[in-house]
Amino acid sequence: MTLRLASTDGTLTFELRPGLTLVLGRALSCDLPVLDPTVSRRHAELVVEPTGIAVRDLGSSNGTFHGGARIDAVTLAAGDRITFGKVSFELRKSAELLIDDTTAEMRRRAARAGTTIIRQVPVPDADQALEQALMATGAQPAVDDGSPASAVYQRDRQKLLLLVEISKALTRTASVEQLLERMLHFTFRLLDVDYVAVWLYDEAGTLVPRLARTRDGADAPRTISPAMVKTVVEQQVAIVSDAEGSAPGANIRSAGCAPLVASEGRVLGVLYVDGARPGIRVSDEDLDFLVAYAGIGAVALDNIRNSERIRQQARVRENFERFFTPHMAERIAAAPEALGLGGERREVAVLFADIRGFTEIAASLAPDATAALLTDFFTEMVEVVFAHGGTLDKFIGDRVMAQWGAPIHSGDDADRALEAALDMLRAVERLNAVRAGAGRPAIQVGIGINYGEAFAGYTGSERRLEYTVIGDSVNTASRLCDWAEGGEVLLSDALRDAFTRPHQVMAREPLVLRGKPDPIAVFRAVPPR
């Protein structure tokens, strides 16, 4: 007669064959693994007899109970109940598999359809699968026909399935905080230890405690052995140590530490465990499991950080592609400091361009026609700015502001700005040809350019940042734009001095600009023929 030892909550069942001597405990190396913290690593020995089982407690911490009393040894018959720690079991006779009417009807329908169902297995969702792996569920032979090799195979298979389910659970985690919580939770479920801590490297390269907890749930950050951590990190090895230090007075009897190694051998931190209770010892098997578990956690942590980095860069790109060329927006998004507020002083070439007499033009047009005119104008201007590697700063009414030199400086920023201005005039000519064909009035654009020092940086909030340049050099470019006539590009002496390529410019009379005590030298760009 074959017997089954089944937990009363229905989550764990072992098939027992006569003539075997089995060990029940929380260690995965046991013949009957019961992964519950109230069950000792080697809790009890079971001798399977033809009509029952003889149970002998192996000095467990939380005891073995039968009939409400703690026992050292007892013989159970089919129908009897026994409790190991706080996990209750019932000894049952194996029964023939019964097929309910629903299953039978499904098979009959499948047969009529030409399909034969050999076996049906319900598939749990990911969380249920994890819990089943943690509880070692499913009717399974403790050993097969008494073969030691088969018993080892069964235990190794169970460990592998358990690690697979843990991997699924950790890689589904969306945040670092949730990942660390799960890592501590699983470690306490799997190892008989009193304390678990995860230390991670911060942005400054300092190893700091991120989460530390005792088995009773108390947050308990404390110092762990620097020598142990140094060895683990530098040599990328996992180690077990007796009486390895924590805070003075912690009375640590056994400790284990494994590195969190991501791709390309990058150490993200360490996973540390220890125990102070008598009889607690981090075994070699525990260490092997800790290594595999830490590896899974490191991959999950690295994936989360990469995902967060990608989301951050996408957020930056979405904001800045309106102002920068796609290539420059990509470079800004890839920079770790891209979302920081503040800025620096930079040498920049600043350009303003606006429509002459726009107020009068808008007064003669319907609102939708005015909006269409601005859209066409801005579209042409932005394309020119981007074609010359510039940065679109902003739209101000009918005015376009662009700059060259920040955040990426080029040696020919002044040349690019002037060449963009001349291309803008050509783009306006093309736009006027299209407008004339539609019976719409032509527009004229005046442009002013200056070169000089300005404050360049991000302003706004972290939800909406805008990159801009501010300073007297910017104001001068705006004033030159005010003085420019339709089809004219006015530039400062500072811009001319910054040229690295030859350009045709003509001096015109100096101008007195608002905010300037003295007239400044001004030049007019001559379009090449």
C-alpha positions as CSV (number, residue, x, y, z in Angstrom):
1,M,0.0,0.0,0.0
2,T,1.3,3.4,-0.9
3,L,0.9,6.2,1.6
4,R,0.7,10.0,1.1
5,L,1.7,12.6,3.7
6,A,-0.4,15.6,2.9
7,S,-0.5,19.0,4.5
8,T,-4.0,19.8,5.9
9,D,-4.1,23.1,4.0
10,G,-3.7,21.1,0.7
11,T,-0.6,22.8,-0.5
12,L,2.0,20.0,0.1
13,T,1.8,16.3,-0.6
14,F,4.5,13.6,-0.5
15,E,4.2,10.1,-1.8
16,L,5.9,7.6,0.5
17,R,7.0,4.1,-0.5
18,P,7.5,1.3,2.1
19,G,10.9,0.4,3.3
20,L,12.4,3.9,3.1
21,T,13.9,6.1,5.8
22,L,13.4,9.8,5.1
23,V,14.3,13.1,6.7
24,L,11.7,15.9,6.8
25,G,13.0,19.4,7.2
26,R,13.3,22.9,5.8
27,A,16.6,22.3,4.1
28,L,16.3,21.7,0.4
29,S,18.7,18.7,0.8
30,C,16.1,16.9,2.9
31,D,14.1,14.0,1.4
32,L,10.8,15.8,2.4
33,P,11.5,19.5,2.1
34,V,9.0,21.7,4.0
35,L,9.9,25.3,3.4
36,D,8.4,26.9,6.4
37,P,10.3,29.0,9.0
38,T,8.8,27.0,11.9
39,V,10.2,23.8,10.6
40,S,13.9,23.1,11.5
41,R,16.4,22.3,8.8
42,R,16.4,18.6,9.8
43,H,13.2,18.4,11.8
44,A,12.2,14.7,11.9
45,E,13.0,11.2,10.6
46,L,10.3,9.1,9.0
47,V,10.6,5.3,8.6
48,V,8.0,4.1,6.0
49,E,6.4,0.8,7.0
50,P,3.7,-1.2,5.0
51,T,0.8,0.0,7.2
52,G,2.1,3.4,8.5
53,I,5.2,5.4,9.4
54,A,7.4,5.7,12.4
55,V,8.2,9.3,13.2
56,R,11.2,10.4,15.4
57,D,11.9,14.1,16.2
58,L,15.5,15.1,15.5
59,G,15.7,17.8,18.3
60,S,13.7,20.4,16.3
61,S,13.4,23.9,17.8
62,N,9.6,24.1,17.5
63,G,8.8,20.5,18.1
64,T,6.7,17.7,16.6
65,F,3.1,17.2,17.9
66,H,0.6,14.4,17.8
67,G,-2.7,14.5,19.5
68,G,-2.0,17.9,20.9
69,A,1.2,16.8,22.8
70,R,4.8,17.3,21.9
71,I,6.4,13.9,21.1
72,D,9.9,12.5,20.6
73,A,8.6,9.5,18.6
74,V,5.3,8.1,17.4
75,T,3.9,5.6,14.9
76,L,1.2,6.8,12.6
77,A,-1.5,4.9,10.8
78,A,-3.5,6.1,7.8
79,G,-5.9,8.8,8.9
80,D,-3.6,10.1,11.8
81,R,-2.4,13.7,11.9
82,I,0.9,15.1,13.0
83,T,2.3,18.7,13.2
84,F,5.9,19.7,12.4
85,G,6.5,23.1,13.9
86,K,3.3,24.8,12.8
87,V,2.7,22.8,9.6
88,S,0.1,20.0,10.0
89,F,0.0,16.9,8.0
90,E,-2.4,13.9,7.6
91,L,-1.2,10.4,6.6
92,R,-3.5,9.1,3.9
93,K,-3.8,6.1,1.6
94,S,-3.1,6.7,-2.0
95,A,-6.4,6.7,-4.0
96,E,-7.2,6.1,-7.6
97,L,-7.4,9.3,-9.7
98,L,-11.0,10.3,-10.0
99,I,-12.3,12.1,-13.1
100,D,-15.2,14.5,-12.5
101,D,-18.1,14.8,-14.9
102,T,-16.8,18.1,-16.3
103,T,-13.5,16.6,-17.1
104,A,-15.1,13.5,-18.6
105,E,-17.3,15.6,-20.8
106,M,-14.4,17.7,-22.0
107,R,-12.6,14.5,-23.0
108,R,-15.7,13.2,-24.9
109,R,-16.0,16.5,-26.8
110,A,-12.3,16.4,-27.7
111,A,-12.6,12.8,-28.9
112,R,-15.5,13.8,-31.1
113,A,-13.4,16.6,-32.5
114,G,-10.6,14.1,-33.3
115,T,-8.3,15.1,-30.5
116,T,-7.2,12.9,-27.6
117,I,-6.3,14.5,-24.3
118,I,-3.7,12.5,-22.5
119,R,-3.3,14.7,-19.4
120,Q,-4.6,18.1,-18.2
121,V,-2.5,20.2,-15.9
122,P,-3.9,23.6,-14.5
123,V,-1.4,26.4,-15.1
124,P,-1.1,28.9,-12.2
125,D,-0.4,32.5,-12.7
126,A,3.1,33.8,-11.9
127,D,2.4,34.6,-8.2
128,Q,0.8,31.3,-7.6
129,A,3.6,29.4,-9.3
130,L,6.1,31.2,-7.1
131,E,4.2,30.3,-3.9
132,Q,3.9,26.7,-5.0
133,A,7.7,26.6,-5.6
134,L,8.4,28.1,-2.3
135,M,6.1,25.6,-0.5
136,A,7.4,22.6,-2.7
137,T,3.9,21.8,-3.7
138,G,2.5,19.0,-5.9
139,A,2.2,15.2,-5.3
140,Q,5.8,14.1,-5.7
141,P,7.7,10.9,-4.8
142,A,10.1,11.6,-2.0
143,V,12.5,9.2,-3.8
144,D,12.0,6.9,-6.7
145,D,12.3,3.2,-5.9
146,G,14.9,4.0,-3.3
147,S,17.5,5.1,-5.8
148,P,19.9,7.6,-4.2
149,A,20.8,9.1,-7.6
150,S,17.1,9.7,-8.3
151,A,16.7,11.4,-4.9
152,V,19.5,13.8,-5.6
153,Y,18.0,14.4,-9.1
154,Q,14.6,15.2,-7.5
155,R,16.2,17.7,-5.0
156,D,18.2,19.4,-7.7
157,R,15.2,19.6,-9.9
158,Q,13.2,21.2,-7.1
159,K,16.0,23.8,-6.4
160,L,16.1,24.7,-10.1
161,L,12.3,25.1,-10.3
162,L,12.4,27.2,-7.2
163,L,15.1,29.5,-8.6
164,V,13.2,29.8,-11.9
165,E,10.1,31.0,-10.1
166,I,12.1,33.4,-7.9
167,S,13.7,34.8,-11.0
168,K,10.2,35.4,-12.5
169,A,9.1,37.1,-9.4
170,L,12.1,39.4,-9.1
171,T,12.2,40.3,-12.8
172,R,8.6,41.3,-12.7
173,T,9.4,43.9,-10.0
174,A,9.1,47.5,-11.2
175,S,11.1,49.5,-8.6
176,V,14.4,49.1,-6.7
177,E,12.6,49.4,-3.4
178,Q,10.1,46.7,-4.2
179,L,12.9,44.4,-5.5
180,L,14.8,44.8,-2.3
181,E,11.7,44.0,-0.2
182,R,11.2,40.8,-2.2
183,M,14.8,39.8,-1.9
184,L,14.7,40.1,1.9
185,H,11.3,38.2,2.0
186,F,12.5,35.3,-0.1
187,T,15.8,35.1,1.8
188,F,14.0,34.6,5.1
189,R,11.7,32.1,3.5
190,L,14.6,30.0,2.1
191,L,17.4,30.3,4.7
192,D,17.3,29.8,8.4
193,V,19.0,33.1,9.3
194,D,18.1,36.0,11.7
195,Y,19.3,39.0,9.7
196,V,19.4,40.0,6.0
197,A,20.8,43.1,4.5
198,V,21.4,44.5,1.0
199,W,24.2,47.0,0.5
200,L,24.4,48.9,-2.8
201,Y,26.9,51.3,-4.4
202,D,25.6,54.8,-4.7
203,E,26.4,57.3,-7.5
204,A,29.6,58.3,-5.6
205,G,30.8,54.7,-5.6
206,T,30.3,54.3,-1.9
207,L,28.8,51.0,-0.6
208,V,25.8,51.9,1.6
209,P,23.1,49.9,3.3
210,R,19.8,50.1,1.3
211,L,17.6,47.7,3.3
212,A,18.3,45.6,6.4
213,R,15.9,43.6,8.5
214,T,15.7,41.0,11.3
215,R,13.5,37.9,11.0
216,D,10.8,39.6,13.2
217,G,10.5,42.4,10.7
218,A,12.4,45.1,12.5
219,D,14.5,47.5,10.4
220,A,18.0,47.0,11.8
221,P,20.9,48.6,9.7
222,R,24.2,47.8,11.3
223,T,27.9,47.6,10.3
224,I,29.0,44.4,8.7
225,S,32.6,43.2,8.6
226,P,34.6,45.5,6.2
227,A,37.1,42.6,5.7
228,M,34.3,40.3,4.5
229,V,32.8,42.9,2.2
230,K,36.2,43.8,0.8
231,T,37.0,40.2,0.0
232,V,33.5,39.6,-1.6
233,V,33.7,42.7,-3.8
234,E,37.3,42.7,-4.9
235,Q,37.5,38.9,-5.6
236,Q,33.9,38.5,-6.6
237,V,33.4,35.5,-4.3
238,A,30.8,34.4,-1.8
239,I,32.0,33.5,1.6
240,V,30.8,32.0,4.9
241,S,32.4,33.1,8.2
242,D,31.9,32.1,11.8
243,A,31.5,34.9,14.3
244,E,32.0,37.5,11.5
245,G,31.4,40.9,12.8
246,S,28.6,43.2,12.9
247,A,27.9,45.7,15.6
248,P,29.6,44.9,18.9
249,G,27.5,42.7,21.1
250,A,25.5,41.2,18.2
251,N,26.8,37.8,19.0
252,I,26.9,36.6,15.4
253,R,27.5,32.9,15.2
254,S,27.6,32.4,11.4
255,A,27.4,34.8,8.5
256,G,27.3,34.6,4.7
257,C,27.9,37.3,2.0
258,A,27.5,37.1,-1.8
259,P,28.2,39.8,-4.4
260,L,25.5,41.2,-6.6
261,V,27.3,40.9,-9.9
262,A,25.7,42.3,-13.0
263,S,26.8,42.1,-16.7
264,E,30.4,42.7,-17.6
265,G,31.5,41.8,-14.0
266,R,30.0,45.0,-12.5
267,V,29.5,44.6,-8.7
268,L,26.3,46.5,-7.7
269,G,26.5,45.6,-4.0
270,V,26.3,42.6,-1.7
271,L,23.7,40.4,-0.1
272,Y,24.5,39.6,3.5
273,V,22.9,37.1,6.0
274,D,23.8,36.1,9.6
275,G,22.4,34.3,12.6
276,A,22.8,34.5,16.3
277,R,20.5,31.7,17.6
278,P,22.1,28.5,18.8
279,G,22.3,25.9,16.1
280,I,22.2,28.4,13.3
281,R,24.9,28.0,10.7
282,V,25.1,29.2,7.1
283,S,26.0,25.9,5.4
284,D,27.9,25.4,2.1
285,E,24.5,24.5,0.5
286,D,23.1,27.8,1.8
287,L,26.0,29.6,0.3
288,D,25.5,28.0,-3.1
289,F,21.8,29.0,-3.0
290,L,22.8,32.5,-1.9
291,V,25.2,32.9,-4.8
292,A,22.5,31.9,-7.3
293,Y,19.9,34.0,-5.6
294,A,22.2,37.1,-5.5
295,G,22.9,36.6,-9.2
296,I,19.2,36.7,-10.0
297,G,18.8,39.8,-7.8
298,A,21.7,41.6,-9.5
299,V,20.3,41.0,-13.0
300,A,16.8,42.2,-11.9
301,L,18.4,45.3,-10.2
302,D,20.4,46.1,-13.3
303,N,17.3,45.7,-15.5
304,I,15.3,48.1,-13.3
305,R,18.0,50.7,-13.3
306,N,18.4,50.4,-17.1
307,S,14.6,50.8,-17.6
308,E,14.6,53.8,-15.3
309,R,17.5,55.3,-17.3
310,I,15.7,54.7,-20.6
311,R,12.5,56.2,-19.3
312,Q,14.4,59.3,-18.1
313,Q,16.2,59.7,-21.4
314,A,12.9,59.3,-23.3
315,R,11.4,62.0,-21.1
316,V,14.3,64.4,-21.8
317,R,14.2,63.6,-25.5
318,E,10.5,64.3,-25.7
319,N,11.0,67.7,-24.1
320,F,14.1,68.8,-25.9
321,E,13.5,67.5,-29.4
322,R,11.3,70.6,-29.8
323,F,14.3,72.8,-29.4
324,F,17.3,70.7,-30.5
325,T,18.2,68.7,-33.5
326,P,17.4,65.0,-32.9
327,H,21.1,64.2,-32.7
328,M,21.7,66.9,-30.1
329,A,18.6,65.9,-28.1
330,E,19.9,62.3,-28.0
331,R,23.3,63.5,-26.7
332,I,21.6,65.6,-24.0
333,A,19.3,62.8,-23.0
334,A,22.3,60.4,-22.6
335,A,24.0,62.8,-20.2
336,P,23.3,61.9,-16.5
337,E,23.1,65.6,-15.6
338,A,20.5,66.4,-18.3
339,L,17.6,66.9,-15.9
340,G,19.5,69.1,-13.5
341,L,18.6,72.7,-13.0
342,G,21.1,75.5,-13.2
343,G,23.6,76.3,-15.9
344,E,26.9,78.0,-16.9
345,R,28.3,80.9,-18.8
346,R,29.0,80.1,-22.4
347,E,30.1,82.0,-25.6
348,V,27.1,81.8,-27.9
349,A,25.8,83.2,-31.2
350,V,22.3,84.4,-30.8
351,L,19.8,85.0,-33.6
352,F,16.4,86.7,-33.6
353,A,14.1,86.7,-36.7
354,D,10.6,88.2,-36.9
355,I,8.0,89.2,-39.5
356,R,8.0,92.9,-40.3
357,G,4.6,94.6,-39.9
358,F,3.0,91.4,-38.5
359,T,0.5,93.3,-36.4
360,E,-1.0,95.0,-39.5
361,I,-0.9,91.7,-41.5
362,A,-2.7,89.8,-38.7
363,A,-5.4,92.5,-38.5
364,S,-6.3,91.9,-42.1
365,L,-6.5,88.1,-41.7
366,A,-9.0,85.7,-40.1
367,P,-7.7,84.0,-36.9
368,D,-7.2,80.7,-38.6
369,A,-5.3,82.3,-41.5
370,T,-3.1,84.1,-39.0
371,A,-2.4,80.8,-37.2
372,A,-1.6,79.1,-40.6
373,L,0.8,81.9,-41.5
374,L,2.7,81.5,-38.2
375,T,2.8,77.8,-38.5
376,D,4.2,77.9,-42.0
377,F,6.8,80.6,-41.0
378,F,7.9,78.8,-37.8
379,T,8.2,75.5,-39.7
380,E,10.5,77.0,-42.3
381,M,12.7,78.8,-39.7
382,V,13.1,75.7,-37.4
383,E,14.1,73.5,-40.3
384,V,16.8,76.0,-41.2
385,V,18.1,76.3,-37.6
386,F,18.3,72.5,-37.2
387,A,19.9,72.2,-40.7
388,H,22.8,74.4,-39.4
389,G,23.1,72.6,-36.0
390,G,21.5,75.3,-34.0
391,T,19.3,75.2,-30.9
392,L,15.7,76.6,-31.1
393,D,15.4,78.6,-28.0
394,K,11.8,79.8,-28.2
395,F,9.0,81.4,-30.1
396,I,8.0,84.9,-28.9
397,G,4.8,86.0,-30.7
398,D,6.0,86.1,-34.4
399,R,9.6,86.1,-33.4
400,V,12.0,83.1,-33.5
401,M,15.0,82.9,-31.2
402,A,17.8,80.5,-31.8
403,Q,21.4,80.1,-30.7
404,W,24.6,78.3,-31.4
405,G,27.2,77.3,-28.8
406,A,25.2,75.8,-25.9
407,P,25.0,73.2,-24.7
408,I,27.4,71.9,-27.4
409,H,30.1,74.3,-28.5
410,S,31.5,74.3,-32.0
411,G,34.4,76.4,-33.3
412,D,32.3,77.8,-36.1
413,D,29.2,78.8,-34.2
414,A,29.3,82.4,-35.5
415,D,29.6,81.1,-39.1
416,R,26.7,78.7,-38.7
417,A,24.5,81.5,-37.3
418,L,25.1,83.8,-40.2
419,E,24.7,81.0,-42.8
420,A,21.4,80.1,-41.1
421,A,20.2,83.7,-41.3
422,L,20.9,83.9,-45.1
423,D,19.1,80.5,-45.6
424,M,16.2,81.9,-43.6
425,L,15.8,84.7,-46.1
426,R,15.8,82.2,-49.0
427,A,13.2,80.1,-47.1
428,V,11.0,83.2,-46.8
429,E,11.3,83.7,-50.6
430,R,10.1,80.1,-51.2
431,L,7.3,80.6,-48.7
432,N,6.2,83.8,-50.4
433,A,6.1,82.0,-53.8
434,V,3.7,79.5,-52.3
435,R,1.6,82.2,-50.7
436,A,1.4,84.2,-53.9
437,G,0.1,81.1,-55.7
438,A,-2.7,80.9,-53.1
439,G,-3.5,84.7,-53.4
440,R,-2.0,85.5,-50.0
441,P,0.2,88.5,-49.1
442,A,4.0,88.2,-49.0
443,I,5.9,88.6,-45.8
444,Q,9.3,90.2,-45.0
445,V,11.6,89.1,-42.2
446,G,14.3,91.1,-40.4
447,I,17.1,89.2,-38.6
448,G,19.6,90.3,-35.9
449,I,22.7,88.3,-34.7
450,N,25.2,88.9,-31.9
451,Y,28.0,86.9,-30.4
452,G,29.1,87.0,-26.7
453,E,28.9,85.5,-23.3
454,A,25.6,84.5,-21.9
455,F,24.2,82.3,-19.1
456,A,23.1,79.0,-20.6
457,G,21.1,76.4,-18.7
458,Y,17.8,74.7,-17.9
459,T,15.0,76.7,-16.3
460,G,11.6,75.6,-15.1
461,S,10.7,72.5,-13.1
462,E,11.7,68.9,-13.5
463,R,8.4,68.1,-15.1
464,R,8.9,70.8,-17.8
465,L,12.4,72.1,-18.5
466,E,13.4,74.6,-21.1
467,Y,17.0,75.3,-22.2
468,T,17.7,79.0,-22.8
469,V,20.4,81.6,-22.9
470,I,20.1,84.9,-20.9
471,G,22.3,88.0,-20.8
472,D,23.3,91.3,-22.4
473,S,24.5,89.5,-25.6
474,V,21.0,88.1,-26.0
475,N,19.5,91.5,-25.6
476,T,21.8,93.0,-28.2
477,A,20.8,90.4,-30.8
478,S,17.1,91.2,-30.1
479,R,17.8,95.0,-30.5
480,L,19.6,94.4,-33.8
481,C,16.5,92.4,-35.0
482,D,14.3,95.4,-34.1
483,W,16.4,97.7,-36.4
484,A,16.6,95.2,-39.3
485,E,14.4,96.0,-42.3
486,G,12.6,93.3,-44.2
487,G,15.1,91.0,-46.0
488,E,18.0,92.4,-44.0
489,V,20.4,90.6,-41.6
490,L,22.2,92.9,-39.1
491,L,25.1,91.6,-37.1
492,S,27.5,92.9,-34.5
493,D,31.2,93.5,-34.7
494,A,31.6,90.8,-32.1
495,L,30.0,88.2,-34.4
496,R,32.2,89.4,-37.3
497,D,35.3,88.9,-35.2
498,A,34.2,85.4,-34.3
499,F,34.0,84.2,-38.0
500,T,36.3,81.3,-39.0
501,R,35.2,81.4,-42.6
502,P,35.1,84.4,-45.1
503,H,31.7,86.1,-45.3
504,Q,30.6,89.2,-47.2
505,V,29.4,91.9,-44.9
506,M,29.1,95.7,-45.3
507,A,29.5,98.3,-42.6
508,R,26.5,100.5,-41.9
509,E,26.1,103.5,-39.6
510,P,26.6,102.7,-35.9
511,L,23.4,102.3,-33.9
512,V,22.4,103.4,-30.5
513,L,20.6,100.5,-28.9
514,R,18.3,100.7,-25.9
515,G,20.4,100.0,-22.8
516,K,23.7,100.9,-24.4
517,P,25.3,104.3,-23.6
518,D,27.4,104.4,-26.8
519,P,26.7,103.6,-30.4
520,I,27.9,100.1,-31.5
521,A,29.4,99.1,-34.8
522,V,26.9,97.2,-37.0
523,F,27.2,95.3,-40.2
524,R,24.8,94.1,-42.9
525,A,25.2,90.6,-44.4
526,V,25.5,90.5,-48.1
527,P,23.9,87.3,-49.6
528,P,26.3,85.4,-51.9
529,R,25.4,85.5,-55.6
